[in-house]
Amino acid sequence: MRRITASIAGRTIPRACPSNLPSKITATILVVITLFPTGLLADEIHPFNLTNTSPVILVQGLPTARDPRLAAPGDIKTNLVFEITSHYRSRQTSRESLLFDGETLRTTLSMKTGLTEDMDFEIQLPYVSHGGGFLDSFIIDWHRLFGFPQNRRDQVPVNQLQYTYQKDGVTLLNLQQPAHGLGDAQAILGIKLNRQLSSRQNNLAVKAAIKFPSGSSTKLTGNGAYAVSAWLTGDFKTDWFGRRGLTYINLGAMWLQQGDVLPTQQRSRVWFGGIGSGVTVSEHIVLQAQLDIHSQFYRDSGLVEIDSYAAQLTVGGNIKLSEGWNLDIGVAEDLIVHASPDVVFHLGLNGRF
């Protein structure tokens, strides 16, 4: 992979969400509701373990929203996540050109256990696959059914893989063959904060994480560098239309070692945060929405896909499968257009031993 050494000043102003976003969200909620079976009790509300799966963001190991409730000593909590992302972005300026056309499958196994009453430890092991996928035809038909813009997705061959980025005639990113492998693993330490900030507060904790370069930058499963993160997370009781609910929030920062993916454009510090809330619709169903945001990972680009804040909205919920086991179902949309994938399908299986 060739790398550029020159840089110029430039910033991107994030664009507002499209005017048809409310109709997209409404359609998504209706689909999510139909996915929930009846006769099962919903489990406690907890954050979606979901990240920005853009090819140039996924490799950086952005921390996902984590539950502020710590694992008890001797308990083992597991989380197995499947995320399928369909990418299509085609942009060109006088200096830059970009094409993200493909599908990414991120599978992440997380295991957490309590070290003491006020401290727990979690390890996350992601496995990332990039390929042509199978969702293009479905998404084209979905957009056509609800009148959403295709953005030229229906004018290119379906199920192809091409992640390329050029600047000033130099190819900085080029993946056109299917690739898969272990991603960058993370170790997370959680510490309970014994502070009661309000009568509705449930839990408050600080999290610290280190990302290891266990992935491959040539396969875009990692970026070949370490990163450390720290964030504050908490939850509190909320009532929505007279129904029991829970709201959670997190805010933190990352410090990144220079990696192998767009190294001269990579920033060394990124902030991130999010807020989510769930409501018990009935004894069978919990509905949930979560907003995740982060600042720019790269600089010196006029493309939103490279140099922009990102905001991603996930709607869905969770159901109880059996005692100690539940399933998350969600669909994510990009609120800042092109800064994160247009659509991500999320499944998360959670268990406790």
N, C-alpha and C positions, 0 to 999 in steps of 0.2 A: 504494500500500500504506500503510495507516494504522499508526502506531507508538505505543506506549504509553510514557509518561514516568514513571509510578509504579512502585515496586518494593517488594517485601516480602521478609523473610528466609524462606528455605525451602530444604530439602535433600531429596534423594531417596536412599534407601538401596537400592542395587542388589539386585535379587532373584536368588536362586540359579537355576541352570539347572533346567529341568523334569525330573521324574523319568524321563521316557521318552527323555531325550537319548541315553543309550548305544545304545538300539535305533535311533534316528535316524542316529547316526554309523555304526553297523554297516551299516545299509541303504545309506547313502551310499557307504561304502567299496566295497561289493559292486558298486554301479552304476559307480563310477569304474574299478574293475579291468576290467570288461567293455568299457570304452571304449578300452583300450589294444590296438593291433594287435600281432601277433607278428612276429618277423623283423627288428625294428629295435633297435639298441643304444641304451640310455639315455645321455643326455648328463650332464654334471656337474650336481650338485645346486646349486640357487640359489633365492633367495626368490621367492615369489609376489608379483607387483606388484599388490597388492590393497588396497582401502581400504574404509572404512565408507561405503556409498552411501545412507544415510538422507538424505532430502531436505534436512534442516537441517544435516547434517554434511558431506556431499559438497561443498557450496559453500565450505567453509572451507579446502580444499586440504591436508588432513592428509597428510603425507609417507608414502609406502609403503615397505615393507622393500626395501632395495637391497643388491645384491651387494657385499660388502667387497673383492672382487677388482677392481682398477683396470684400465681399458683401457690397453693399451700405446700409446705414441706411434705415430701413423699408422693404428692400428686404428679401425674404426667399428663399434660394437655397436648393434643396434637391438632394440626390444621393442615389439610391437604387441599391445595387450590389448583383449579384448572381455569386458565384464561385463554380464550381464543380471540385474536385480534385480526381483523381484515384491514389492510392498509391500501389506500390509494391516494397519493399526492403527486402531482406533476406541476412543477414550477420552474420558471426560467426568467432571468433578468439579464442585463447586459454583462454582468460579471459572474453570475451563479446559475447553475441548473441542478435540479433535484428531481428524482423519481423514486418514490416509495410505493412499490406495487408488489404485494405478497401477503403472506399470512404468518402470524407468529403464535405459537403455542407455548405458554409459560406454565409449567407445573412446579409448584413449590411445596415442599414438605417442611413444616415447622413443628418443633417439639420444645415444650417449656416445662420446667419443674421448679418447685420452690426450694431455695437454699436455706432460708430462715422465714420467720413470720413476716418480715419486712423486706425480703429480697428474693427475686427469682431470676432464672437464667433461661434464655431461649436461643436455639440455633435454627437458622433457615437455610435450606438447601434447594436452590432453584435448578430446574432443567429447562433449557430453552431450545425450541425448534423453529427454524425459518424455512418456509417452503411456499409452493404455489397455492396450496390449500384447496378448499372446496366451496367456500362461502360466496364467491363472486356472483354467481347466478342468483342465489337466494337474495343477496343484498340488492342487486339490480331490480329484481321483481318487487322487493319490499319497498324500495324508493318509488318505483313506478305506481304501486298500489296506493300509497299515501301521498303521492305528489311531491316527494322530497327531491331536491336537485341531485342529479347523477354526478356532476362535476367531471364529466368525460369518462367515468368508470365504465359505462356501457359502450365506449368507442375503442376499447383496447381488448386484446385477447384475454380470456378469463383464465384464472388459476396459473398465472405466471409469477416468477420471482425476479425482482430487480430492485435492489436498494443501491442507488448511486447518488453521489453528490460531487459536483465539480465547482471549483472556484478559480477564476482567472486562468482557465484552461488546464488546471491541474486536477486530476482525479484524486479526491481525498477519501472517498468511500465507494466500495464496489463489491457487492455480494449478489451473484446471479446464479449460484448453484445452491441447492438445498444444504443446510448446515444445522447441526444440532450438537448439544453437549451440555455439560455442567455449567451453570452460571456462577456468578460471584456469590459465595456463601457469606452469611452474616451471623455474628454472635451478638446477642442483645442482653444487657443487664438491666433489670427493673428494680427500682427502689421505692418503697411506699413512703409517701409524705404524710405524716400524721397532723394534718392541718384541716380544720373545719372552716371553710370559707363562707358557707351559707347553710341554711337549714335543709336545702334540697340536695346538697352535695353527697355523693356516695363514695367515690374513690378519687384519689389524687396520687400520681406517681411521676417519677422522672425516669426516662429511659436513655441508655447510652449504648451505641452500637459501633462495631468495627466491621468493615467489609473487606473480604480477602480476595485477591486476584486469582480465583480458582477457575474462572471462565477463560474464553479465548476471544481476543480482539479481532482476529481474522475471521472468525465465525459469527461475530457480533453476539456472543453469549456473555461477554465481559469486556472490561476495558484495560486489563493488565495492570491495575493500580489499586492501592489501598484507599479507604475513605473512612472517616469517623463521623458519627452523628450524635446529637443529644437533643432531646425534646421533652416537653412537659405534656402530660396527658391526664385527663380527668373526665368524670361523668357526673350527671346530676339528674334527679327525677323531673320529669315534665308531664304535663297533662295536655292531650290533644283532643279537643271536642269532648271532654269528659271521660276520655279513655286513658288508661295507664300507658306511660311512655318513658323513654330514657334518651337523653341527649349527651353526646360525648364530643370532646374537642381536643386538639393537639396542636402544638406549635414548636418548631425547632429549627436546627441548622445543621448543615453538612460542611465538612472540610475535606477537600479532595486532593489527593496526590495526582500529578499530571499523568494521564493515561495514554493509551495508544490510539484512541478514537478521536479524531480532530484535535490533536494535542495542543496546537498553537492557538486554538480558539477556545479551549476549555477554560472555564472559570474555576477558581480555587475555593470558592465559598458559595453555597446555595442555601436559601431558607425555604422552609416548607411548612405546611399546616393543613388543617381541615376541620370540618364540623359535620356531624351526622346525627340523625335522630330516628327513632323507631317508635311505632305506636301499635298497641294490641288492638287490632280491628275486631277480632272475635277470639274465642278460646282456641280457635284453630289457626289463625293467621296473624302474623306480625308483618306490617309493611315498614319499609325503611328507605331513607334517602341519605346520601353522603356526598359532601363536596370536598374534593382534594385539590390543593393548589401548590405551586412551587414557582420559584424564580428561575431565571435563565441559567442553563448549564454551559452555554457557549456565548461568544461575543463575535463582533465583526462580521455580521451577516445581515442581509436585507430580507431574509426569509423567516417567516413565522415558525416554520418547522425546526429551525436551528436556534434562533435567538429571540425567545419570547417567554414571557410568563405563561403558565398553563393552568387551566381550571377544568376539572373533570367531574361531572355529576353522575352518580350511580344511583339507580332506583331498583328496588327489589325487596327482599325480606329473608326470613328464615323459618324453617319448620323443624319440629322435633321428630326424630326418627325412632328413638328409643331412649331409655334413661342414660343420660350422659352423652348422647350423640345428636347432632343437628346438622342441617344442610342450609347453606346460604345460596341464594339465587339472585343474580343482579345483572343489569345491563348498563354500561357506562357510555356517556356521550361527551363530546368535547364542547365546552362552553366558550372557550377561546378557539375559534375555528382554526384548524390545522396545527395547533400547538400540541395536541395529543390525538390519538386515533379517533376516527369518526364513530366507531362502535366497538365495544369490547363485551364479550359474553363471559360471565363470571360464575363459577361454581366453587363452593368451599365446603368441605366436609370437616366438621369439628367433633372431637371426641375427648373423653377424659377417662384415664385409667386409675 
